[in-house]
Amino acid sequence: QVQLVESGGGLVQAGGSLRLSCAVSGRTFSSYHMGWFRQAPGKEREFVARISSSGDSTDYTNSVKGRFTISRDNAKNTVYLQMNSLRLEDTAVYYCAAVLFCSAYGCYRESEYDYWGQGTQVTVSS
């Protein structure tokens, strides 16, 4: 029932910034915990960031702390990922994901999320 559509990807030079958006078409967006994952060619999908349903709790993988910011606007049914100081290794397809309840593992794993977007490509160039 819940559908997620990412946008905002593109090509950006190293050191630049990009903001990704994830529009959620479901009726209960405000009830969902949201996450961002990414997958580079030849690599497994990895956790990037997560945010609680109310937006008052966030977490990030170590490699993006201080550079990326996850946020949400429940009135717009949208979650964002602001990416600053982009590096070549940030190049990947970025996916947003949603789940009603986090498990005891803390919503860091793909298997903990029930709904996924189609992904948006982010390419960082030198």
C-alpha positions, 0 to 999 in steps of 0.5 A, spaced: 500 500 500 505 504 501 509 507 495 515 511 495 519 515 490 526 518 490 528 524 487 533 529 487 539 525 484 544 527 479 551 528 478 555 533 483 562 535 483 566 532 490 565 537 495 558 539 493 551 538 495 545 535 493 538 534 497 534 527 496 527 527 497 522 521 498 515 522 497 511 517 500 504 516 497 501 512 503 496 515 508 500 514 514 506 517 513 507 520 519 506 513 523 512 510 519 520 510 521 524 512 515 531 510 512 536 511 507 540 506 504 545 506 498 548 501 493 554 502 489 556 498 483 559 491 486 557 492 493 551 490 498 546 495 500 548 499 506 545 503 511 545 511 511 541 514 515 534 513 519 529 517 522 523 516 527 516 517 525 516 524 529 522 526 527 525 527 534 530 521 533 536 520 527 542 516 526 547 515 521 552 511 519 559 513 521 562 515 514 556 520 513 556 523 520 557 531 520 556 531 512 549 528 511 542 530 515 536 526 514 529 530 516 522 529 514 516 533 513 510 529 515 505 535 512 508 534 505 509 526 506 516 527 504 523 525 507 529 528 505 537 527 505 541 533 505 548 531 503 554 536 503 561 535 502 560 529 497 566 524 496 567 520 490 565 514 495 558 517 496 557 515 489 551 510 489 544 509 488 540 511 494 534 508 496 528 510 501 525 505 506 519 505 511 517 501 516 511 501 522 515 499 527 523 498 528 525 491 531 530 490 537 536 491 532 534 498 531 532 499 523 539 499 521 538 493 516 534 492 510 530 486 512 527 491 518 524 495 512 517 493 509 517 498 503 522 501 498 523 506 493 526 505 486 532 508 488 535 515 485 542 515 482 547 520 485 554 520 482 560 524 485 565 526 480 572 529 481 
